[in-house]
């Protein structure tokens, strides 16, 4: 079953990176699954290359998948186009984007996405948690839960949610510190990405809605006026 809109979540770190890049003034973020494709396109199209495999920056790329790094280098990123390839998020985005329009949700841009989705009057919303290496990620379900909770509280009509959304909703009241002990969070800490980890757990830092039209794999800032 296809949904009207797909809300895709990969808190650590793909969707956090997409929101941060657009906040830094990047024109667009193209998300690709394969490193080779990214390199080929990057050479032809003059893209800035960003990405990771097993959380570490890909050899020959300009950046890893670090929101903190993007903020530090925002002057170099402004008005540029970026290709992003990540271990988990890119696969999930490709899959969802085949079926429809996708919004990248992280904790960083939560409220702005809820507001956008309500103003657009979407009646059928699919939420996809990217997870880590084919497994469920605590932080993605936590973000989904906060999204669902806020959406229900602000939506004027009755909202029907499935069991997955009900499970996420239960997690919304968990303490941030509990969520920060997730499998992927612990791994990032061990690899020295604590700064990124703390940053990705900031809530509502950006007023950004990264929107990719069906089949495009390209996220741009969405404005209500033009969609």
MDAnalysis code that builds the backbone (N, CA, C; Angstrom):
import MDAnalysis as mda
import numpy as np

u = mda.Universe.empty(681, n_residues=227, atom_resindex=np.repeat(np.arange(227), 3), trajectory=True)
u.add_TopologyAttr("name", ["N", "CA", "C"] * 227)
u.add_TopologyAttr("resid", np.arange(1, 228))
u.add_TopologyAttr("resname", ["UNK", "UNK", "UNK", "UNK", "UNK", "UNK", "UNK", "UNK", "UNK", "UNK", "UNK", "UNK", "UNK", "UNK", "UNK", "UNK", "UNK", "UNK", "UNK", "UNK", "UNK", "UNK", "UNK", "UNK", "UNK", "UNK", "UNK", "UNK", "UNK", "UNK", "UNK", "UNK", "UNK", "UNK", "UNK", "UNK", "UNK", "UNK", "UNK", "UNK", "UNK", "UNK", "UNK", "UNK", "UNK", "UNK", "UNK", "UNK", "UNK", "UNK", "UNK", "UNK", "UNK", "UNK", "UNK", "UNK", "UNK", "UNK", "UNK", "UNK", "UNK", "UNK", "UNK", "UNK", "UNK", "UNK", "UNK", "UNK", "UNK", "UNK", "UNK", "UNK", "UNK", "UNK", "UNK", "UNK", "UNK", "UNK", "UNK", "UNK", "UNK", "UNK", "UNK", "UNK", "UNK", "UNK", "UNK", "UNK", "UNK", "UNK", "UNK", "UNK", "UNK", "UNK", "UNK", "UNK", "UNK", "UNK", "UNK", "UNK", "UNK", "UNK", "UNK", "UNK", "UNK", "UNK", "UNK", "UNK", "UNK", "UNK", "UNK", "UNK", "UNK", "UNK", "UNK", "UNK", "UNK", "UNK", "UNK", "UNK", "UNK", "UNK", "UNK", "UNK", "UNK", "UNK", "UNK", "UNK", "UNK", "UNK", "UNK", "UNK", "UNK", "UNK", "UNK", "UNK", "UNK", "UNK", "UNK", "UNK", "UNK", "UNK", "UNK", "UNK", "UNK", "UNK", "UNK", "UNK", "UNK", "UNK", "UNK", "UNK", "UNK", "UNK", "UNK", "UNK", "UNK", "UNK", "UNK", "UNK", "UNK", "UNK", "UNK", "UNK", "UNK", "UNK", "UNK", "UNK", "UNK", "UNK", "UNK", "UNK", "UNK", "UNK", "UNK", "UNK", "UNK", "UNK", "UNK", "UNK", "UNK", "UNK", "UNK", "UNK", "UNK", "UNK", "UNK", "UNK", "UNK", "UNK", "UNK", "UNK", "UNK", "UNK", "UNK", "UNK", "UNK", "UNK", "UNK", "UNK", "UNK", "UNK", "UNK", "UNK", "UNK", "UNK", "UNK", "UNK", "UNK", "UNK", "UNK", "UNK", "UNK", "UNK", "UNK", "UNK", "UNK", "UNK", "UNK", "UNK", "UNK", "UNK", "UNK", "UNK", "UNK", "UNK", "UNK"])
u.atoms.positions = np.array([
    [0.850, -1.201, 0.000],
    [0.000, 0.000, 0.000],
    [0.886, 1.252, 0.000],
    [0.618, 2.148, -0.916],
    [1.379, 3.395, -0.952],
    [0.733, 4.467, -0.066],
    [1.578, 5.259, 0.576],
    [1.093, 6.351, 1.417],
    [1.212, 7.674, 0.654],
    [0.496, 8.676, 1.144],
    [0.557, 10.011, 0.521],
    [1.936, 10.638, 0.719],
    [2.510, 10.387, 1.878],
    [3.834, 10.942, 2.193],
    [4.569, 9.933, 3.088],
    [5.884, 9.855, 2.905],
    [6.708, 8.983, 3.762],
    [7.596, 9.856, 4.636],
    [7.530, 9.609, 5.931],
    [8.401, 10.308, 6.880],
    [9.524, 9.335, 7.212],
    [10.734, 9.666, 6.792],
    [11.839, 8.744, 6.988],
    [12.757, 9.216, 8.111],
    [13.083, 8.306, 9.013],
    [13.869, 8.667, 10.203],
    [15.156, 7.841, 10.276],
    [16.277, 8.548, 10.382],
    [17.558, 7.907, 10.684],
    [18.354, 8.909, 11.510],
    [18.022, 8.932, 12.812],
    [18.570, 9.942, 13.728],
    [20.100, 9.912, 13.741],
    [20.677, 8.712, 13.747],
    [22.147, 8.572, 13.773],
    [22.648, 7.936, 12.475],
    [22.917, 8.657, 11.409],
    [22.894, 10.100, 11.387],
    [22.344, 10.663, 10.083],
    [21.861, 9.807, 9.178],
    [21.525, 10.290, 7.824],
    [20.525, 11.435, 7.781],
    [19.374, 11.292, 8.457],
    [18.379, 12.367, 8.337],
    [18.787, 13.600, 9.141],
    [19.590, 13.406, 10.185],
    [20.148, 14.546, 10.927],
    [21.121, 15.303, 10.021],
    [21.902, 14.554, 9.243],
    [22.852, 15.167, 8.309],
    [22.131, 15.940, 7.205],
    [21.063, 15.356, 6.670],
    [20.315, 16.020, 5.585],
    [19.746, 17.357, 6.083],
    [19.135, 17.340, 7.269],
    [18.574, 18.573, 7.844],
    [19.674, 19.605, 8.084],
    [20.813, 19.140, 8.600],
    [21.931, 20.046, 8.901],
    [22.509, 20.652, 7.627],
    [22.691, 19.830, 6.597],
    [23.231, 20.328, 5.322],
    [22.332, 21.409, 4.739],
    [21.028, 21.178, 4.755],
    [20.105, 22.180, 4.208],
    [20.097, 23.439, 5.074],
    [20.255, 23.258, 6.373],
    [20.371, 24.408, 7.274],
    [21.638, 25.218, 6.945],
    [22.685, 24.523, 6.542],
    [23.959, 25.186, 6.197],
    [23.914, 25.891, 4.841],
    [22.777, 25.814, 4.165],
    [22.617, 26.555, 2.921],
    [22.917, 25.773, 1.661],
    [23.024, 24.437, 1.805],
    [23.220, 23.587, 0.634],
    [21.965, 23.659, -0.248],
    [22.141, 23.677, -1.571],
    [21.006, 23.753, -2.507],
    [20.180, 22.470, -2.476],
    [20.905, 21.330, -2.473],
    [20.207, 20.039, -2.506],
    [21.124, 18.943, -1.988],
    [20.502, 17.885, -1.493],
    [21.244, 16.706, -1.043],
    [20.701, 15.503, -1.797],
    [21.549, 14.923, -2.651],
    [21.153, 13.703, -3.360],
    [21.634, 12.501, -2.552],
    [20.728, 11.579, -2.295],
    [21.090, 10.413, -1.487],
    [21.249, 9.194, -2.376],
    [22.437, 8.620, -2.362],
    [22.723, 7.445, -3.199],
    [23.185, 6.283, -2.340],
    [22.860, 5.084, -2.805],
    [23.205, 3.887, -2.034],
    [24.645, 3.441, -2.284],
    [25.093, 3.547, -3.539],
    [26.398, 2.965, -3.888],
    [27.505, 4.020, -3.931],
    [28.628, 3.672, -3.343],
    [29.796, 4.564, -3.289],
    [30.297, 4.874, -4.699],
    [30.341, 3.837, -5.561],
    [30.873, 4.014, -6.931],
    [30.028, 5.029, -7.704],
    [28.698, 4.885, -7.592],
    [27.788, 5.814, -8.284],
    [28.019, 7.236, -7.794],
    [28.171, 7.368, -6.489],
    [28.398, 8.688, -5.888],
    [29.683, 9.303, -6.448],
    [30.745, 8.495, -6.525],
    [32.033, 9.001, -7.027],
    [31.932, 9.413, -8.498],
    [31.276, 8.570, -9.285],
    [31.123, 8.874, -10.724],
    [30.355, 10.173, -10.918],
    [29.199, 10.261, -10.254],
    [28.355, 11.452, -10.384],
    [29.042, 12.691, -9.841],
    [29.766, 12.489, -8.746],
    [30.475, 13.593, -8.112],
    [31.479, 14.228, -9.052],
    [32.185, 13.383, -9.796],
    [33.184, 13.861, -10.747],
    [32.525, 14.626, -11.889],
    [31.446, 14.067, -12.428],
    [30.778, 14.699, -13.575],
    [30.060, 15.985, -13.160],
    [29.317, 15.904, -12.054],
    [28.412, 17.012, -11.710],
    [28.962, 18.031, -10.739],
    [30.208, 17.858, -10.326],
    [30.795, 18.816, -9.392],
    [30.138, 18.835, -8.012],
    [29.652, 17.681, -7.585],
    [29.038, 17.583, -6.262],
    [30.100, 17.505, -5.171],
    [29.733, 17.942, -3.987],
    [30.545, 17.670, -2.804],
    [30.131, 16.277, -2.332],
    [31.106, 15.429, -2.027],
    [30.802, 14.059, -1.616],
    [30.868, 13.915, -0.098],
    [29.808, 13.369, 0.467],
    [29.756, 13.116, 1.906],
    [29.226, 11.710, 2.126],
    [29.778, 11.015, 3.104],
    [29.239, 9.679, 3.370],
    [30.091, 8.845, 4.292],
    [29.490, 7.734, 4.722],
    [30.218, 6.820, 5.608],
    [29.901, 5.371, 5.264],
    [30.822, 4.519, 5.665],
    [30.569, 3.084, 5.712],
    [31.042, 2.623, 7.077],
    [30.183, 1.872, 7.766],
    [30.467, 1.448, 9.147],
    [30.805, 2.661, 10.019],
    [30.108, 3.766, 9.782],
    [30.199, 5.028, 10.537],
    [31.430, 5.880, 10.209],
    [32.379, 5.337, 9.448],
    [33.598, 6.091, 9.154],
    [33.572, 6.714, 7.764],
    [34.208, 7.877, 7.646],
    [34.254, 8.617, 6.382],
    [34.819, 7.736, 5.265],
    [34.215, 7.828, 4.081],
    [34.658, 7.037, 2.929],
    [35.919, 7.669, 2.343],
    [36.870, 6.828, 2.033],
    [38.138, 7.306, 1.477],
    [37.892, 8.089, 0.186],
    [38.531, 9.241, 0.067],
    [38.396, 10.052, -1.141],
    [37.199, 11.008, -1.118],
    [36.361, 10.907, -0.081],
    [35.206, 11.794, 0.041],
    [35.601, 13.092, 0.755],
    [34.828, 14.156, 0.513],
    [35.118, 15.445, 1.155],
    [34.754, 15.432, 2.639],
    [33.660, 14.751, 2.942],
    [33.170, 14.705, 4.322],
    [32.683, 13.304, 4.665],
    [32.546, 13.066, 5.961],
    [31.895, 11.847, 6.419],
    [30.391, 12.105, 6.476],
    [29.782, 11.593, 7.549],
    [28.333, 11.762, 7.733],
    [28.123, 12.460, 9.078],
    [28.873, 13.558, 9.279],
    [28.902, 14.204, 10.582],
    [28.229, 15.575, 10.572],
    [27.050, 15.693, 11.180],
    [26.376, 16.989, 11.249],
    [27.251, 18.086, 11.867],
    [28.018, 17.722, 12.890],
    [28.889, 18.700, 13.552],
    [29.937, 19.224, 12.570],
    [30.478, 18.329, 11.779],
    [31.472, 18.695, 10.763],
    [30.853, 19.629, 9.710],
    [29.609, 19.352, 9.323],
    [28.930, 20.204, 8.331],
    [28.745, 21.629, 8.885],
    [28.342, 21.714, 10.150],
    [28.158, 23.029, 10.779],
    [29.480, 23.802, 10.772],
    [30.563, 23.106, 11.129],
    [31.887, 23.751, 11.183],
    [32.344, 24.244, 9.815],
    [31.880, 23.572, 8.766],
    [32.321, 23.921, 7.405],
    [31.218, 24.555, 6.555],
    [30.238, 25.156, 7.230],
    [29.064, 25.656, 6.490],
    [29.440, 26.682, 5.407],
    [30.516, 27.429, 5.619],
    [30.936, 28.404, 4.590],
    [31.302, 27.733, 3.272],
    [31.896, 26.550, 3.363],
    [32.286, 25.808, 2.156],
    [31.087, 25.126, 1.486],
    [30.021, 24.957, 2.248],
    [28.876, 24.180, 1.751],
    [27.780, 25.040, 1.128],
    [27.715, 26.290, 1.516],
    [26.633, 27.164, 1.049],
    [26.502, 27.186, -0.461],
    [25.273, 27.038, -0.936],
    [24.920, 27.063, -2.370],
    [25.505, 25.900, -3.188],
    [26.070, 24.912, -2.511],
    [26.623, 23.753, -3.212],
    [25.588, 22.628, -3.247],
    [25.860, 21.633, -4.112],
    [25.032, 20.418, -4.124],
    [25.860, 19.285, -3.537],
    [25.221, 18.485, -2.706],
    [25.932, 17.424, -1.983],
    [25.351, 16.065, -2.341],
    [26.243, 15.080, -2.512],
    [25.794, 13.678, -2.606],
    [26.121, 13.038, -1.264],
    [25.136, 12.356, -0.689],
    [25.315, 11.682, 0.593],
    [25.068, 10.191, 0.417],
    [25.989, 9.379, 0.886],
    [25.753, 7.928, 0.872],
    [26.078, 7.373, 2.261],
    [25.143, 6.597, 2.814],
    [25.322, 6.085, 4.174],
    [24.980, 4.595, 4.221],
    [25.422, 3.934, 5.288],
    [25.247, 2.481, 5.397],
    [23.777, 2.077, 5.450],
    [22.982, 2.750, 6.281],
    [21.588, 2.326, 6.493],
    [20.557, 3.270, 5.891],
    [20.715, 4.569, 6.165],
    [19.727, 5.558, 5.754],
    [19.494, 5.609, 4.255],
    [20.583, 5.518, 3.480],
    [20.467, 5.640, 2.020],
    [19.577, 4.538, 1.439],
    [19.737, 3.320, 1.946],
    [18.918, 2.187, 1.467],
    [17.443, 2.450, 1.746],
    [17.158, 2.881, 2.965],
    [15.769, 3.126, 3.376],
    [15.155, 4.252, 2.540],
    [15.945, 5.294, 2.300],
    [15.452, 6.433, 1.509],
    [15.151, 6.004, 0.076],
    [16.060, 5.228, -0.518],
    [15.852, 4.760, -1.901],
    [14.557, 3.968, -2.002],
    [14.354, 3.073, -1.050],
    [13.153, 2.231, -1.056],
    [11.889, 3.080, -0.963],
    [11.874, 3.996, 0.010],
    [10.686, 4.829, 0.237],
    [10.418, 5.743, -0.952],
    [11.484, 6.318, -1.524],
    [11.333, 7.296, -2.586],
    [10.803, 6.680, -3.888],
    [10.996, 5.372, -4.036],
    [10.403, 4.659, -5.187],
    [8.879, 4.729, -5.106],
    [8.364, 4.678, -3.882],
    [6.912, 4.623, -3.663],
    [6.249, 5.994, -3.585],
    [7.015, 7.010, -3.198],
    [6.376, 8.328, -3.064],
    [7.307, 9.419, -2.590],
    [6.715, 10.589, -2.292],
    [7.471, 11.716, -1.758],
    [7.963, 11.371, -0.355],
    [9.153, 11.869, -0.031],
    [9.758, 11.550, 1.265],
    [10.174, 12.827, 1.992],
    [9.899, 12.859, 3.288],
    [10.422, 13.928, 4.152],
    [11.420, 13.295, 5.112],
    [12.598, 13.924, 5.240],
    [13.626, 13.415, 6.167],
    [13.391, 14.031, 7.547],
    [13.103, 13.170, 8.512],
    [12.825, 13.622, 9.873],
    [13.950, 13.205, 10.817],
    [14.389, 14.151, 11.623],
    [15.318, 13.838, 12.707],
    [14.791, 14.546, 13.944],
    [15.466, 14.416, 15.061],
    [15.045, 15.157, 16.247],
    [15.284, 16.654, 16.028],
    [16.277, 16.969, 15.215],
    [16.675, 18.357, 14.969],
    [15.572, 19.204, 14.325],
    [14.707, 18.562, 13.525],
    [13.707, 19.336, 12.775],
    [12.280, 18.826, 13.007],
    [12.061, 18.283, 14.183],
    [10.797, 17.610, 14.465],
    [9.551, 18.492, 14.323],
    [9.531, 19.610, 15.029],
    [8.332, 20.466, 15.014],
    [7.995, 20.984, 13.625],
    [9.030, 21.374, 12.879],
    [8.760, 21.951, 11.551],
    [8.141, 20.904, 10.626],
    [8.539, 19.640, 10.781],
    [7.953, 18.571, 9.952],
    [6.499, 18.329, 10.357],
    [6.233, 18.289, 11.652],
    [4.845, 18.100, 12.116],
    [3.963, 19.237, 11.569],
    [4.431, 20.475, 11.704],
    [3.652, 21.631, 11.222],
    [3.380, 21.522, 9.723],
    [4.414, 21.159, 8.978],
    [4.305, 21.056, 7.522],
    [3.264, 20.003, 7.126],
    [3.380, 18.833, 7.731],
    [2.496, 17.705, 7.409],
    [1.037, 18.044, 7.743],
    [0.836, 18.761, 8.850],
    [-0.529, 19.153, 9.225],
    [-1.072, 20.202, 8.249],
    [-0.239, 21.187, 7.919],
    [-0.693, 22.242, 6.991],
    [-0.984, 21.693, 5.600],
    [-0.241, 20.680, 5.190],
    [-0.454, 20.067, 3.876],
    [-1.679, 19.149, 3.872],
    [-2.219, 18.887, 5.058],
    [-3.427, 18.058, 5.205],
    [-3.273, 16.652, 4.622],
    [-2.117, 16.058, 4.825],
    [-1.945, 14.655, 4.428],
    [-2.855, 13.786, 5.287],
    [-3.530, 12.853, 4.632],
    [-4.470, 11.995, 5.369],
    [-3.877, 10.599, 5.630],
    [-2.814, 10.269, 4.902],
    [-2.258, 8.920, 5.015],
    [-0.731, 9.015, 5.043],
    [-0.184, 8.852, 6.227],
    [1.252, 9.072, 6.434],
    [1.939, 7.765, 6.787],
    [3.011, 7.462, 6.049],
    [3.824, 6.293, 6.382],
    [5.088, 6.745, 7.089],
    [5.388, 6.145, 8.238],
    [6.619, 6.487, 8.961],
    [7.581, 5.312, 8.847],
    [8.797, 5.596, 8.389],
    [9.794, 4.525, 8.226],
    [10.998, 4.821, 9.103],
    [11.312, 3.872, 9.987],
    [12.518, 3.976, 10.804],
    [13.608, 3.181, 10.108],
    [14.698, 3.878, 9.812],
    [15.761, 3.278, 9.016],
    [16.418, 2.080, 9.713],
    [16.661, 2.202, 11.028],
    [17.306, 1.112, 11.760],
    [18.795, 1.030, 11.463],
    [19.438, 0.020, 12.045],
    [20.876, -0.173, 11.891],
    [21.142, -1.618, 11.495],
    [21.797, -1.802, 10.357],
    [22.149, -3.155, 9.877],
    [20.968, -4.120, 9.965],
    [19.835, -3.682, 9.388],
    [18.607, -4.495, 9.325],
    [17.917, -4.687, 10.684],
    [18.415, -4.052, 11.731],
    [17.775, -4.172, 13.042],
    [17.098, -2.856, 13.434],
    [16.126, -2.973, 14.334],
    [15.420, -1.786, 14.832],
    [16.390, -0.917, 15.627],
    [16.279, 0.408, 15.487],
    [17.096, 1.330, 16.279],
    [16.217, 2.070, 17.279],
    [16.649, 2.047, 18.526],
    [15.907, 2.688, 19.610],
    [15.684, 4.172, 19.323],
    [16.748, 4.856, 18.853],
    [16.644, 6.313, 18.644],
    [15.666, 6.675, 17.524],
    [15.550, 5.816, 16.503],
    [14.603, 6.089, 15.407],
    [13.161, 5.932, 15.891],
    [12.925, 4.894, 16.686],
    [11.574, 4.672, 17.233],
    [11.194, 5.771, 18.223],
    [12.178, 6.255, 18.960],
    [11.977, 7.360, 19.901],
    [11.530, 8.619, 19.147],
    [12.237, 8.948, 18.070],
    [11.881, 10.126, 17.256],
    [10.497, 9.940, 16.626],
    [10.216, 8.719, 16.152],
    [8.895, 8.423, 15.568],
    [7.808, 8.637, 16.612],
    [8.072, 8.212, 17.831],
    [7.105, 8.354, 18.929],
    [6.806, 9.807, 19.240],
    [7.856, 10.634, 19.283],
    [7.661, 12.065, 19.558],
    [6.867, 12.708, 18.413],
    [7.187, 12.295, 17.188],
    [6.464, 12.813, 16.022],
    [4.971, 12.471, 16.123],
    [4.681, 11.194, 16.381],
    [3.280, 10.730, 16.454],
    [2.539, 11.459, 17.577],
    [3.200, 11.589, 18.722],
    [2.588, 12.249, 19.882],
    [2.225, 13.699, 19.546],
    [3.169, 14.410, 18.955],
    [2.930, 15.819, 18.611],
    [1.857, 15.940, 17.529],
    [1.933, 15.044, 16.540],
    [0.955, 15.072, 15.448],
    [-0.461, 14.880, 15.998],
    [-0.632, 13.868, 16.853],
    [-1.958, 13.580, 17.419],
    [-2.464, 14.779, 18.236],
    [-1.554, 15.398, 19.009],
    [-1.982, 16.507, 19.877],
    [-2.374, 17.752, 19.066],
    [-1.819, 17.888, 17.852],
    [-2.088, 19.106, 17.081],
    [-3.085, 18.916, 15.930],
    [-3.338, 17.661, 15.581],
    [-4.230, 17.396, 14.452],
    [-5.671, 17.529, 14.916],
    [-6.487, 18.202, 14.115],
    [-7.840, 18.529, 14.584],
    [-8.809, 17.350, 14.532],
    [-8.501, 16.357, 13.697],
    [-9.431, 15.219, 13.575],
    [-8.916, 13.992, 14.328],
    [-9.741, 12.962, 14.323],
    [-9.370, 11.686, 14.933],
    [-8.221, 11.058, 14.127],
    [-7.222, 10.530, 14.827],
    [-6.079, 9.902, 14.130],
    [-6.071, 8.401, 14.414],
    [-6.017, 7.628, 13.340],
    [-5.904, 6.164, 13.501],
    [-4.445, 5.783, 13.386],
    [-3.927, 5.027, 14.335],
    [-2.518, 4.600, 14.224],
    [-2.419, 3.079, 14.360],
    [-1.418, 2.518, 13.683],
    [-1.248, 1.066, 13.752],
    [-0.382, 0.674, 14.953],
    [-0.133, -0.618, 15.105],
    [0.604, -1.103, 16.281],
    [2.031, -0.559, 16.344],
    [2.668, -0.443, 15.175],
    [4.042, 0.093, 15.142],
    [4.088, 1.490, 15.729],
    [3.121, 2.318, 15.339],
    [3.046, 3.692, 15.848],
    [2.719, 3.707, 17.342],
    [1.918, 2.736, 17.780],
    [1.580, 2.652, 19.216],
    [2.818, 2.299, 20.043],
    [3.645, 1.406, 19.505],
    [4.895, 1.041, 20.203],
    [5.807, 2.271, 20.292],
    [5.931, 2.984, 19.178],
    [6.774, 4.191, 19.141],
    [6.261, 5.230, 20.141],
    [4.947, 5.372, 20.198],
    [4.319, 6.351, 21.090],
    [4.691, 6.082, 22.552],
    [4.738, 4.800, 22.916],
    [5.137, 4.422, 24.282],
    [6.577, 4.885, 24.574],
    [7.406, 4.845, 23.543],
    [8.818, 5.221, 23.720],
    [9.023, 6.723, 23.841],
    [8.041, 7.500, 23.378],
    [8.184, 8.955, 23.356],
    [8.451, 9.536, 24.740],
    [7.982, 8.838, 25.774],
    [8.159, 9.366, 27.137],
    [9.453, 8.860, 27.795],
    [10.244, 8.103, 27.056],
    [11.515, 7.603, 27.608],
    [12.471, 8.769, 27.830],
    [13.412, 8.583, 28.738],
    [14.409, 9.627, 28.981],
    [15.472, 9.565, 27.881],
    [15.923, 10.755, 27.472],
    [16.931, 10.840, 26.408],
    [18.160, 9.991, 26.722],
    [18.563, 9.986, 27.991],
    [19.770, 9.233, 28.369],
    [19.628, 7.731, 28.151],
    [18.399, 7.231, 28.318],
    [18.159, 5.794, 28.055],
    [18.340, 5.525, 26.557],
    [17.797, 6.411, 25.742],
    [17.861, 6.237, 24.286],
    [19.305, 6.375, 23.802],
    [20.054, 7.221, 24.485],
    [21.461, 7.451, 24.098],
    [22.347, 6.232, 24.366],
    [21.778, 5.209, 25.000],
    [22.531, 3.967, 25.222],
    [22.184, 2.909, 24.179],
    [21.559, 3.320, 23.088],
    [21.191, 2.365, 22.036],
    [22.450, 1.746, 21.432],
    [22.266, 0.660, 20.708],
    [23.396, -0.066, 20.111],
    [24.249, 0.846, 19.235],
    [23.579, 1.580, 18.344],
    [24.312, 2.414, 17.390],
    [24.967, 3.612, 18.088],
    [24.266, 4.165, 19.074],
    [24.811, 5.296, 19.833],
    [26.088, 4.877, 20.558],
    [26.054, 3.698, 21.151],
    [27.226, 3.185, 21.876],
    [28.400, 2.994, 20.923],
    [28.090, 2.506, 19.731],
    [29.143, 2.289, 18.730],
    [29.765, 3.624, 18.296],
    [28.918, 4.615, 18.066],
    [29.421, 5.935, 17.666],
    [30.312, 6.533, 18.752],
    [29.898, 6.348, 20.000],
    [30.710, 6.856, 21.128],
    [32.097, 6.224, 21.114],
    [32.121, 4.890, 20.929],
    [33.401, 4.167, 20.903],
    [34.299, 4.650, 19.777],
    [33.689, 5.046, 18.650],
    [34.458, 5.498, 17.485],
    [34.865, 6.971, 17.583],
    [34.453, 7.623, 18.685],
    [34.871, 9.009, 18.896],
    [33.893, 10.056, 18.375],
    [32.639, 9.643, 18.149],
    [31.646, 10.585, 17.606],
    [30.674, 11.109, 18.664],
    [31.170, 11.290, 19.890],
    [30.269, 11.730, 20.974],
    [29.648, 13.098, 20.679],
    [30.427, 13.985, 20.066],
    [29.938, 15.328, 19.726],
    [28.736, 15.240, 18.765],
    [28.872, 14.362, 17.775],
    [27.772, 14.127, 16.833],
    [26.553, 13.560, 17.547],
    [26.829, 12.616, 18.409],
    [25.754, 11.945, 19.142],
    [24.946, 12.969, 19.946],
    [25.638, 13.813, 20.704],
    [24.950, 14.838, 21.499],
    [24.171, 15.789, 20.596],
    [24.783, 16.161, 19.489],
    [24.157, 17.095, 18.550],
    [22.867, 16.504, 17.969],
    [22.916, 15.243, 17.563],
    [21.753, 14.589, 16.938],
    [20.584, 14.414, 17.905],
    [20.851, 14.545, 19.204],
    [19.786, 14.417, 20.196],
    [19.200, 15.768, 20.612],
    [19.662, 16.845, 19.993],
    [19.045, 18.163, 20.231],
    [17.686, 18.167, 19.529],
    [16.679, 18.668, 20.199],
    [15.336, 18.656, 19.601],
    [14.957, 20.055, 19.103],
    [14.457, 20.102, 17.868],
    [13.962, 21.348, 17.256],
    [15.006, 22.447, 17.134],
    [16.177, 22.071, 16.679],
    [17.227, 23.061, 16.481],
    [17.026, 23.823, 15.167],
    [16.463, 23.138, 14.156],
    [16.302, 23.748, 12.832],
    [14.840, 23.811, 12.408],
    [14.525, 24.868, 11.673],
    [13.207, 24.965, 11.062],
    [13.371, 24.584, 9.584],
    [13.507, 23.294, 9.350],
    [13.841, 22.792, 8.004],
    [12.977, 21.578, 7.696],
    [12.398, 21.564, 6.486],
    [11.674, 20.366, 6.030],
    [12.353, 19.860, 4.758],
    [13.205, 18.828, 4.866],
    [13.864, 18.272, 3.676],
    [12.880, 17.380, 2.922],
    [12.612, 17.742, 1.673],
    [11.552, 17.091, 0.890],
    [12.134, 16.532, -0.408],
    [11.864, 15.253, -0.675],
    [12.301, 14.637, -1.941],
    [11.066, 14.171, -2.703],
    [10.888, 14.696, -3.916],
    [9.754, 14.272, -4.740],
    [9.954, 12.819, -5.162],
    [8.863, 12.112, -5.352],
    [8.899, 10.687, -5.704],
    [9.920, 10.404, -6.803],
    [10.803, 9.423, -6.536],
    [11.758, 8.964, -7.542],
    [12.950, 9.868, -7.774],
    [13.033, 10.998, -7.047],
    [14.107, 11.968, -7.339],
    [15.392, 11.704, -6.556],
    [15.264, 11.159, -5.341],
    [16.391, 10.946, -4.419],
    [17.098, 12.248, -4.036],
    [16.464, 13.378, -4.340],
    [17.074, 14.679, -4.060],
    [16.232, 15.449, -3.043],
    [16.860, 15.774, -1.921],
    [16.177, 16.551, -0.885],
    [16.481, 18.035, -1.048],
    [15.406, 18.830, -1.035],
    [15.543, 20.278, -1.026],
    [14.675, 20.805, 0.098],
    [14.908, 22.035, 0.483],
    [14.057, 22.654, 1.504],
    [12.652, 22.805, 0.942],
    [11.653, 22.370, 1.689],
    [10.268, 22.536, 1.246],
    [9.682, 23.787, 1.870],
    [8.982, 24.531, 1.037],
    [8.249, 25.703, 1.523],
    [6.787, 25.460, 1.194],
    [5.907, 25.768, 2.105],
    [4.481, 25.522, 1.870],
    [3.969, 26.219, 0.628],
    [4.539, 27.358, 0.320],
    [4.033, 28.159, -0.808],
    [4.213, 27.479, -2.157],
    [5.264, 26.672, -2.278],
    [5.556, 26.170, -3.640],
    [5.119, 24.739, -3.898],
    [4.635, 24.054, -2.870],
    [4.271, 22.638, -3.103],
    [2.774, 22.477, -3.325],
])
